[in-house]
Amino acid sequence: MSEHLIKITVNGQVREAKVTANLLLADLLRDELGLTGTKKGCDGGECGACTVLLDGIPVYSCLTLAVQADGHEIMTIEGLGTLEKLHPIQEAFLDAGAVQCGYCSAGVMLSTKALLDENPQPTEREIRQALVGNLCRCTGWYKIFDAVKQAAVALRNGVASQ
Amino acid sequence: MEAVTKLIGKHVRLIDGVELVTGNAIFGPDIYRPGMLFAKALRSPYAHARIKRISTEKAEKLPGVKAIVTAEDTPNRLYGFWLRDLPVFAREKVRYIGEPVAAVAAETEDIAEKALKLIEVEYEELPAAVDITESIKPDAPIIHENLANYEARYDLVRYGNICSHSTIIKGDLEQGFKESDYVFEHTFRTQTQHQAYIEPHAATVEVDKMGRITIWTTTQRVFLTREQVSEALGIPLSKIRVIGTKLGGGFGGKETLLEPILVLLAMKSGKPVKWVFTREEEFFAGRPRHASLVRLKTGVKKDGTLVARKVELYYDTGAYADTGIGVTAIGALFALGPYKVQHARIDAHCVYTNKVVAGAFRAYGNPQGSFAAEVQMDIIARELGIDPYEIRKKNLLVDGDELVTGQIVKSVGALETLEAAAKRADWFNRTAGPNEGWGMAVMIRPCGMFPASAVLKMNEDGTFHLLTGSVDLGTGSRTTLAMVAAEELKVPLSDITVVSADTDATPYDYGTIASRIAYAVGPAVREAALTLRTQILEHAASRMGVPVEALELDDRKVYLVDNPNYYMPLSTLAIQRPGYGSKPFIAHGRFIQPDESWDKSRVRGYPMPPFPAYASGTQIFKIRVDPETGKITVLKVIIAQDVGKALNPIVVEGQIEGGFIQGLGYALYEGYAYDGGDIKNPNFYDYPIPTSMDIPEIELEIIEKADKNNPYGAKGVGEASLVPPGPAIANAVRDAVGVSPTELPMTPERIYWLIKNKEGIKPA
């Protein structure tokens, strides 16, 4: 198995790692970099819990090799806001009751960021389509839709975000 | 009981919300221990087979493999909640595809996987019973030869492949049928449904040099897991500590599962061992909902009064009983539906098959029987020319009526939910276009039972720690319990730190199941808070030199009612120093289920006590059926649910909505696809759960009919909304196309052939 030295910018910080070709990005983030906010929920590409943003685009980190992320920018949930200042999406999810167990939430919030960055005023249908790659079993989705709409309003009103 | 409350009844953000949204919460798969190994299990490829030989020699030689365990490394013990029928590893024979036969701990998951392939197992296949109908035949292959000798804490009626047969008899059934004007008979079937929590089972076990075992695990019931590990391995409770990690969904499916095997691996390897289930393993080795067969025979008067009901329920519990015996009993209790029936006989059977072990899943026991009862109710209504609302109203259980077991119900809100839902739907003016229809379903189920305790202590700075054995599996229970403490101590919510789910540090709790945390743990917390409040006031009285009655505690201060400027802050009262007259500030509370009277002579083989509270709900659906594809489109949904009192409304709504969507999946497309004992769809591609695109618009009405036992009037919330979608949609299909589905899920293929059969067209 070949080994590679890679450089990935994770949440604004350049990280170097020596990885085998078959190391998943999800495992690099979780096991090597200690960023366990990105979750694993299935055997590959079925649930979206591992969603991260690669150059702003939502990808399944369980279907991305670490070497594929070499030279790219990754945002994980840890980079969305800080403990002192949550991102408006995180605030909206808490206010709207859109977080129950929280296991799917990182993936859903990052998919939401990608949506709202591209489409600041999405219709309900557009919201549903943007999130169809993330499974949630607890909420029934209603309060997630509320949260996304609330976050969209907050962002449009220029509430400060990272 | 309508006191003015500051927190109770208000929308409150989760106290661990920030932790969750920033990715900082530690879930089961996020536990890392120095030097830890990784576990994998070898599972049976046969539904029923004798194990002739196991050889782990080759696997043990693989570099990186640190321990391998099989039945040989396990004390010859069986464990199980109701019935001790479950071994840690299959011993002598395997009883389902997926049963663990061996396990490996290795330096990486990859090495563990490779090691599995090197373990040699020789099987001799046996005939298997893979369906309820096969298992109950007199000449069926016997799955548990020693069933009669298994230990049980209850008097169970068991024979053949039936591990529990619960009977409830009321009145005189034959007489009832004689008095009936019409008799209806139908058979119904429901499928195996997986909880499909997004977080898989995950546990890590570490054994210290004194042999003390620490288990971090995804369990809803830390004390039960401790007890079952002890029972399975013969290790004293005091040597085992179970810590419930932040749970990524449970819905009943996360009780004791991988811990006993992990303990063996940790003990043998001398290292911490971690195991995270694959999604495929979840389907084969989890604890999904029982599939069922229900035969319902009902006698009615021509005015729609239910006179007699005979119910035969069969629950497919898979290869081992697990919670099946409880599921069967609760299923029996509400097999009549939410109705009063003068004469009834219910026979509920917990049946072994050579398939995955079924277990607890939200609303357990109910969805199966309610589907049958509510679908037949509509068939009866239609035949008699009575409106579905009217026939239900006529027969519904109301306060003062007796359940089939003779228990008198004191606060059941089923009728209120029926009226509210019908009003919202404008039921009597409902219209439907071609292939459109309306359907309704009502349900009642027990909630809030079993003991709970809580401990509250004041810290040296005047803040508080609340200790609870309960697990928050996403229900917001830590927040709700903190709200109760903060409310009664009259301090800000942020002054309460919740410590939960640690068998060493927190007091006993029965577990996060059965819609019971707010109902049972809530009062325990309240009791502790009120006791602590008294301790604080008494201490303040002695330090301030005034009588206790003259003082009040509010907003972190104890003050003189007549002169609030004379006060002492909690932070001062809490000081632990010489010269301050310091005292310990600690209190506990206990919830003991109130005694309910019932008629024990009516039941046999029925290991359940009467329950203290009842949750109820009604749902009304409007749907359209596409006759060319059989696809059902949901056009309108009205949900009315009685919650007693919504302690944290946003959490309550979330529970109802989440349960409803699981019920929708159960009704329309979820289900194990079996080929004999093999599961053909063990992943999220082929076992679809509702996605963001599948969510219908709903109208939700929360009804607060206070429970008389709970200090806030609260009843259980978490489960009720899962039950009505199946039958309500089936009834809407009947309304739309004139034929009632009697099988779940109502896939397009099934509905298509239902319609075609009615037209006399059969599949080729």
HADDOCK unambig.tbl for C-alpha pairs under 7 A between the chains (distance, minus, plus):
assign (segid A and resid 36 and name CA) (segid B and resid 23 and name CA) 6.95 0.50 0.50
assign (segid A and resid 36 and name CA) (segid B and resid 30 and name CA) 6.24 0.50 0.50
assign (segid A and resid 37 and name CA) (segid B and resid 23 and name CA) 3.81 0.50 0.50
assign (segid A and resid 37 and name CA) (segid B and resid 24 and name CA) 6.11 0.50 0.50
assign (segid A and resid 41 and name CA) (segid B and resid 198 and name CA) 5.25 0.50 0.50
assign (segid A and resid 41 and name CA) (segid B and resid 199 and name CA) 5.25 0.50 0.50
assign (segid A and resid 41 and name CA) (segid B and resid 200 and name CA) 6.10 0.50 0.50
assign (segid A and resid 42 and name CA) (segid B and resid 278 and name CA) 6.48 0.50 0.50
assign (segid A and resid 42 and name CA) (segid B and resid 279 and name CA) 4.84 0.50 0.50
assign (segid A and resid 43 and name CA) (segid B and resid 278 and name CA) 6.19 0.50 0.50
assign (segid A and resid 43 and name CA) (segid B and resid 279 and name CA) 5.69 0.50 0.50
assign (segid A and resid 46 and name CA) (segid B and resid 684 and name CA) 5.63 0.50 0.50
assign (segid A and resid 46 and name CA) (segid B and resid 685 and name CA) 6.33 0.50 0.50
assign (segid A and resid 77 and name CA) (segid B and resid 22 and name CA) 6.12 0.50 0.50
assign (segid A and resid 77 and name CA) (segid B and resid 23 and name CA) 5.88 0.50 0.50
assign (segid A and resid 78 and name CA) (segid B and resid 22 and name CA) 5.68 0.50 0.50
assign (segid A and resid 78 and name CA) (segid B and resid 23 and name CA) 5.90 0.50 0.50
assign (segid A and resid 90 and name CA) (segid B and resid 21 and name CA) 5.96 0.50 0.50
assign (segid A and resid 94 and name CA) (segid B and resid 13 and name CA) 6.26 0.50 0.50
assign (segid A and resid 94 and name CA) (segid B and resid 17 and name CA) 6.32 0.50 0.50
assign (segid A and resid 95 and name CA) (segid B and resid 13 and name CA) 6.31 0.50 0.50
assign (segid A and resid 97 and name CA) (segid B and resid 650 and name CA) 6.03 0.50 0.50
assign (segid A and resid 97 and name CA) (segid B and resid 651 and name CA) 6.78 0.50 0.50
assign (segid A and resid 100 and name CA) (segid B and resid 474 and name CA) 4.34 0.50 0.50
assign (segid A and resid 100 and name CA) (segid B and resid 475 and name CA) 6.16 0.50 0.50
assign (segid A and resid 100 and name CA) (segid B and resid 476 and name CA) 6.77 0.50 0.50
assign (segid A and resid 101 and name CA) (segid B and resid 247 and name CA) 6.49 0.50 0.50
assign (segid A and resid 101 and name CA) (segid B and resid 248 and name CA) 4.98 0.50 0.50
assign (segid A and resid 101 and name CA) (segid B and resid 249 and name CA) 5.63 0.50 0.50
assign (segid A and resid 101 and name CA) (segid B and resid 473 and name CA) 5.89 0.50 0.50
assign (segid A and resid 101 and name CA) (segid B and resid 474 and name CA) 3.55 0.50 0.50
assign (segid A and resid 102 and name CA) (segid B and resid 20 and name CA) 5.65 0.50 0.50
assign (segid A and resid 102 and name CA) (segid B and resid 248 and name CA) 6.54 0.50 0.50
assign (segid A and resid 103 and name CA) (segid B and resid 198 and name CA) 6.73 0.50 0.50
assign (segid A and resid 103 and name CA) (segid B and resid 199 and name CA) 6.43 0.50 0.50
assign (segid A and resid 103 and name CA) (segid B and resid 248 and name CA) 5.09 0.50 0.50
assign (segid A and resid 104 and name CA) (segid B and resid 198 and name CA) 6.83 0.50 0.50
assign (segid A and resid 105 and name CA) (segid B and resid 21 and name CA) 6.78 0.50 0.50
assign (segid A and resid 106 and name CA) (segid B and resid 21 and name CA) 6.68 0.50 0.50
assign (segid A and resid 106 and name CA) (segid B and resid 23 and name CA) 6.67 0.50 0.50
assign (segid A and resid 128 and name CA) (segid B and resid 692 and name CA) 5.12 0.50 0.50
assign (segid A and resid 128 and name CA) (segid B and resid 693 and name CA) 5.56 0.50 0.50
assign (segid A and resid 129 and name CA) (segid B and resid 693 and name CA) 6.71 0.50 0.50
assign (segid A and resid 131 and name CA) (segid B and resid 692 and name CA) 6.33 0.50 0.50
assign (segid A and resid 132 and name CA) (segid B and resid 691 and name CA) 5.93 0.50 0.50
assign (segid A and resid 132 and name CA) (segid B and resid 692 and name CA) 5.28 0.50 0.50
assign (segid A and resid 132 and name CA) (segid B and resid 693 and name CA) 6.41 0.50 0.50
assign (segid A and resid 135 and name CA) (segid B and resid 691 and name CA) 6.06 0.50 0.50
assign (segid A and resid 136 and name CA) (segid B and resid 198 and name CA) 6.97 0.50 0.50
assign (segid A and resid 137 and name CA) (segid B and resid 196 and name CA) 6.92 0.50 0.50
assign (segid A and resid 137 and name CA) (segid B and resid 197 and name CA) 5.92 0.50 0.50
assign (segid A and resid 137 and name CA) (segid B and resid 198 and name CA) 6.75 0.50 0.50
assign (segid A and resid 138 and name CA) (segid B and resid 249 and name CA) 6.80 0.50 0.50
assign (segid A and resid 138 and name CA) (segid B and resid 658 and name CA) 5.15 0.50 0.50
assign (segid A and resid 139 and name CA) (segid B and resid 654 and name CA) 5.75 0.50 0.50
assign (segid A and resid 139 and name CA) (segid B and resid 657 and name CA) 6.47 0.50 0.50
assign (segid A and resid 139 and name CA) (segid B and resid 658 and name CA) 4.51 0.50 0.50
assign (segid A and resid 140 and name CA) (segid B and resid 657 and name CA) 5.36 0.50 0.50
assign (segid A and resid 140 and name CA) (segid B and resid 658 and name CA) 4.10 0.50 0.50
assign (segid A and resid 140 and name CA) (segid B and resid 661 and name CA) 5.29 0.50 0.50
assign (segid A and resid 141 and name CA) (segid B and resid 692 and name CA) 6.36 0.50 0.50
